[in-house]
Amino acid sequence: MITQLAQSGILAKAKAVIFAEFPGCDEPDGLKASELMANLFESFHGPVLFGFPTGHTTGPSVTLPFGAKVTVVSGEHSRLVFNEAAVE
């Protein structure tokens, strides 16, 4: 799926990429899903965040609205800042 997004030009338009948690996705031989994604996105031109609590997660899940404008803050305390309400 990542290859398809890259070949279609969608990833070139993205300003950031946010990955959820990957519970139960690590291979028995030690390959971690987050490491695989980090390798795929090492040359990405913007911030790449991992472990966002949405989708398939081990705890409470944050609902992400489509189309809402957000600011991605990366660093020691990475986060999404919603710049507008998701609904009116």
Secondary structure, 3 states (H helix, E strand, C coil): CHHHHHHCCHHHHCCCEEEECCCCCCCCCCCCHHHHHHHHCCCCCCCEEEEECCCCCCCCCCCCCCCCCEEEECCCCCEEEECCCCCC
